[in-house]
Amino acid sequence: INIGSVMTFQGGVDIPAYAAAKHAIAGMTRSLAGSWAGRGININCICPGYFDTDLPAVLKEDPVRAPQILSRIPMGRWGQPEELAGLAVFLASDA
């Protein structure tokens, strides 16, 4: 299970290296999934949106960008890291 981000699908302002790395993770995931599927090995990538972690702390405190970001999130709030746990467990299971 790889971890991408919202930047896997869009570019980011002032973070080209981060966005490029997340695009690379998506490409690697697709390639590995195709290569290993015949062996019964699943390869997935979780690509969360904006989460309440240290990484976007500057964005969360930005009086202009924070409201813009929140306006595009259906729940109207930053995600919490523990909310990804169930998805990761499911993807790691035999379900």
LUMMI-716124 format. One record per residue (C-alpha): residue in three letters; x, z, y; residue number from 0. Coordinates in steps of 0.1 Angstrom, whole numbers, plus 5000, padded with zeros to 4 digits. Example, Ala and Ser with C-alpha at 12.3 -4.5 7.8 and 13.67 -1.06 7.14 Angstrom:
<lummars>
<lummar><rest>ala</rest><X>5123</X><Z>5078</Z><Y>4955</Y><nr>0</nr></lummar>
<lummar><rest>ser</rest><X>5137</X><Z>5071</Z><Y>4989</Y><nr>1</nr></lummar>
</lummars>
This chain:
<lummars>
<lummar><rest>ile</rest><X>5000</X><Z>5000</Z><Y>5000</Y><nr>0</nr></lummar>
<lummar><rest>asn</rest><X>5015</X><Z>4989</Z><Y>5033</Y><nr>1</nr></lummar>
<lummar><rest>ile</rest><X>5006</X><Z>5001</Z><Y>5067</Y><nr>2</nr></lummar>
<lummar><rest>gly</rest><X>5000</X><Z>4975</Z><Y>5094</Y><nr>3</nr></lummar>
<lummar><rest>ser</rest><X>4981</X><Z>4982</Z><Y>5126</Y><nr>4</nr></lummar>
<lummar><rest>val</rest><X>4957</X><Z>4966</Z><Y>5151</Y><nr>5</nr></lummar>
<lummar><rest>met</rest><X>4989</X><Z>4947</Z><Y>5163</Y><nr>6</nr></lummar>
<lummar><rest>thr</rest><X>4989</X><Z>4929</Z><Y>5129</Y><nr>7</nr></lummar>
<lummar><rest>phe</rest><X>4962</X><Z>4907</Z><Y>5143</Y><nr>8</nr></lummar>
<lummar><rest>gln</rest><X>4970</X><Z>4906</Z><Y>5180</Y><nr>9</nr></lummar>
<lummar><rest>gly</rest><X>5000</X><Z>4907</Z><Y>5202</Y><nr>10</nr></lummar>
<lummar><rest>gly</rest><X>5007</X><Z>4938</Z><Y>5222</Y><nr>11</nr></lummar>
<lummar><rest>val</rest><X>5016</X><Z>4942</Z><Y>5259</Y><nr>12</nr></lummar>
<lummar><rest>asp</rest><X>5053</X><Z>4951</Z><Y>5262</Y><nr>13</nr></lummar>
<lummar><rest>ile</rest><X>5058</X><Z>4957</Z><Y>5225</Y><nr>14</nr></lummar>
<lummar><rest>pro</rest><X>5069</X><Z>4923</Z><Y>5210</Y><nr>15</nr></lummar>
<lummar><rest>ala</rest><X>5092</X><Z>4938</Z><Y>5184</Y><nr>16</nr></lummar>
<lummar><rest>tyr</rest><X>5065</X><Z>4962</Z><Y>5171</Y><nr>17</nr></lummar>
<lummar><rest>ala</rest><X>5039</X><Z>4934</Z><Y>5170</Y><nr>18</nr></lummar>
<lummar><rest>ala</rest><X>5063</X><Z>4911</Z><Y>5152</Y><nr>19</nr></lummar>
<lummar><rest>ala</rest><X>5071</X><Z>4938</Z><Y>5126</Y><nr>20</nr></lummar>
<lummar><rest>lys</rest><X>5034</X><Z>4944</Z><Y>5119</Y><nr>21</nr></lummar>
<lummar><rest>his</rest><X>5029</X><Z>4906</Z><Y>5115</Y><nr>22</nr></lummar>
<lummar><rest>ala</rest><X>5058</X><Z>4906</Z><Y>5091</Y><nr>23</nr></lummar>
<lummar><rest>ile</rest><X>5042</X><Z>4934</Z><Y>5070</Y><nr>24</nr></lummar>
<lummar><rest>ala</rest><X>5010</X><Z>4914</Z><Y>5067</Y><nr>25</nr></lummar>
<lummar><rest>gly</rest><X>5030</X><Z>4883</Z><Y>5056</Y><nr>26</nr></lummar>
<lummar><rest>met</rest><X>5049</X><Z>4904</Z><Y>5031</Y><nr>27</nr></lummar>
<lummar><rest>thr</rest><X>5017</X><Z>4919</Z><Y>5018</Y><nr>28</nr></lummar>
<lummar><rest>arg</rest><X>5001</X><Z>4885</Z><Y>5012</Y><nr>29</nr></lummar>
<lummar><rest>ser</rest><X>5032</X><Z>4872</Z><Y>4995</Y><nr>30</nr></lummar>
<lummar><rest>leu</rest><X>5036</X><Z>4902</Z><Y>4972</Y><nr>31</nr></lummar>
<lummar><rest>ala</rest><X>4999</X><Z>4902</Z><Y>4964</Y><nr>32</nr></lummar>
<lummar><rest>gly</rest><X>5002</X><Z>4866</Z><Y>4952</Y><nr>33</nr></lummar>
<lummar><rest>ser</rest><X>5034</X><Z>4872</Z><Y>4933</Y><nr>34</nr></lummar>
<lummar><rest>trp</rest><X>5023</X><Z>4903</Z><Y>4915</Y><nr>35</nr></lummar>
<lummar><rest>ala</rest><X>4986</X><Z>4898</Z><Y>4909</Y><nr>36</nr></lummar>
<lummar><rest>gly</rest><X>4992</X><Z>4882</Z><Y>4875</Y><nr>37</nr></lummar>
<lummar><rest>arg</rest><X>5008</X><Z>4914</Z><Y>4864</Y><nr>38</nr></lummar>
<lummar><rest>gly</rest><X>4978</X><Z>4935</Z><Y>4874</Y><nr>39</nr></lummar>
<lummar><rest>ile</rest><X>4995</X><Z>4950</Z><Y>4904</Y><nr>40</nr></lummar>
<lummar><rest>asn</rest><X>4974</X><Z>4952</Z><Y>4936</Y><nr>41</nr></lummar>
<lummar><rest>ile</rest><X>4992</X><Z>4949</Z><Y>4970</Y><nr>42</nr></lummar>
<lummar><rest>asn</rest><X>4972</X><Z>4959</Z><Y>5000</Y><nr>43</nr></lummar>
<lummar><rest>cys</rest><X>4977</X><Z>4966</Z><Y>5037</Y><nr>44</nr></lummar>
<lummar><rest>ile</rest><X>4958</X><Z>4991</Z><Y>5057</Y><nr>45</nr></lummar>
<lummar><rest>cys</rest><X>4956</X><Z>4980</Z><Y>5093</Y><nr>46</nr></lummar>
<lummar><rest>pro</rest><X>4941</X><Z>5008</Z><Y>5114</Y><nr>47</nr></lummar>
<lummar><rest>gly</rest><X>4931</X><Z>5004</Z><Y>5150</Y><nr>48</nr></lummar>
<lummar><rest>tyr</rest><X>4940</X><Z>5029</Z><Y>5177</Y><nr>49</nr></lummar>
<lummar><rest>phe</rest><X>4947</X><Z>5063</Z><Y>5162</Y><nr>50</nr></lummar>
<lummar><rest>asp</rest><X>4954</X><Z>5097</Z><Y>5177</Y><nr>51</nr></lummar>
<lummar><rest>thr</rest><X>4991</X><Z>5099</Z><Y>5169</Y><nr>52</nr></lummar>
<lummar><rest>asp</rest><X>5023</X><Z>5103</Z><Y>5190</Y><nr>53</nr></lummar>
<lummar><rest>leu</rest><X>5029</X><Z>5065</Z><Y>5191</Y><nr>54</nr></lummar>
<lummar><rest>pro</rest><X>5000</X><Z>5056</Z><Y>5215</Y><nr>55</nr></lummar>
<lummar><rest>ala</rest><X>5003</X><Z>5088</Z><Y>5236</Y><nr>56</nr></lummar>
<lummar><rest>val</rest><X>5013</X><Z>5068</Z><Y>5267</Y><nr>57</nr></lummar>
<lummar><rest>leu</rest><X>4982</X><Z>5046</Z><Y>5262</Y><nr>58</nr></lummar>
<lummar><rest>lys</rest><X>4959</X><Z>5075</Z><Y>5258</Y><nr>59</nr></lummar>
<lummar><rest>glu</rest><X>4971</X><Z>5090</Z><Y>5291</Y><nr>60</nr></lummar>
<lummar><rest>asp</rest><X>4969</X><Z>5057</Z><Y>5310</Y><nr>61</nr></lummar>
<lummar><rest>pro</rest><X>4939</X><Z>5059</Z><Y>5334</Y><nr>62</nr></lummar>
<lummar><rest>val</rest><X>4934</X><Z>5021</Z><Y>5333</Y><nr>63</nr></lummar>
<lummar><rest>arg</rest><X>4942</X><Z>5011</Z><Y>5298</Y><nr>64</nr></lummar>
<lummar><rest>ala</rest><X>4928</X><Z>5040</Z><Y>5278</Y><nr>65</nr></lummar>
<lummar><rest>pro</rest><X>4892</X><Z>5033</Z><Y>5290</Y><nr>66</nr></lummar>
<lummar><rest>gln</rest><X>4897</X><Z>4996</Z><Y>5282</Y><nr>67</nr></lummar>
<lummar><rest>ile</rest><X>4908</X><Z>5004</Z><Y>5247</Y><nr>68</nr></lummar>
<lummar><rest>leu</rest><X>4880</X><Z>5029</Z><Y>5241</Y><nr>69</nr></lummar>
<lummar><rest>ser</rest><X>4854</X><Z>5004</Z><Y>5253</Y><nr>70</nr></lummar>
<lummar><rest>arg</rest><X>4864</X><Z>4981</Z><Y>5224</Y><nr>71</nr></lummar>
<lummar><rest>ile</rest><X>4862</X><Z>5008</Z><Y>5197</Y><nr>72</nr></lummar>
<lummar><rest>pro</rest><X>4826</X><Z>5009</Z><Y>5183</Y><nr>73</nr></lummar>
<lummar><rest>met</rest><X>4829</X><Z>5047</Z><Y>5177</Y><nr>74</nr></lummar>
<lummar><rest>gly</rest><X>4842</X><Z>5052</Z><Y>5213</Y><nr>75</nr></lummar>
<lummar><rest>arg</rest><X>4871</X><Z>5074</Z><Y>5202</Y><nr>76</nr></lummar>
<lummar><rest>trp</rest><X>4906</X><Z>5073</Z><Y>5188</Y><nr>77</nr></lummar>
<lummar><rest>gly</rest><X>4907</X><Z>5075</Z><Y>5150</Y><nr>78</nr></lummar>
<lummar><rest>gln</rest><X>4922</X><Z>5105</Z><Y>5133</Y><nr>79</nr></lummar>
<lummar><rest>pro</rest><X>4950</X><Z>5100</Z><Y>5108</Y><nr>80</nr></lummar>
<lummar><rest>glu</rest><X>4932</X><Z>5119</Z><Y>5081</Y><nr>81</nr></lummar>
<lummar><rest>glu</rest><X>4904</X><Z>5094</Z><Y>5082</Y><nr>82</nr></lummar>
<lummar><rest>leu</rest><X>4926</X><Z>5069</Z><Y>5064</Y><nr>83</nr></lummar>
<lummar><rest>ala</rest><X>4932</X><Z>5092</Z><Y>5034</Y><nr>84</nr></lummar>
<lummar><rest>gly</rest><X>4901</X><Z>5082</Z><Y>5015</Y><nr>85</nr></lummar>
<lummar><rest>leu</rest><X>4909</X><Z>5045</Z><Y>5019</Y><nr>86</nr></lummar>
<lummar><rest>ala</rest><X>4945</X><Z>5050</Z><Y>5007</Y><nr>87</nr></lummar>
<lummar><rest>val</rest><X>4933</X><Z>5070</Z><Y>4977</Y><nr>88</nr></lummar>
<lummar><rest>phe</rest><X>4908</X><Z>5043</Z><Y>4968</Y><nr>89</nr></lummar>
<lummar><rest>leu</rest><X>4934</X><Z>5015</Z><Y>4971</Y><nr>90</nr></lummar>
<lummar><rest>ala</rest><X>4958</X><Z>5035</Z><Y>4950</Y><nr>91</nr></lummar>
<lummar><rest>ser</rest><X>4932</X><Z>5041</Z><Y>4923</Y><nr>92</nr></lummar>
<lummar><rest>asp</rest><X>4921</X><Z>5020</Z><Y>4894</Y><nr>93</nr></lummar>
<lummar><rest>ala</rest><X>4886</X><Z>5016</Z><Y>4909</Y><nr>94</nr></lummar>
</lummars>
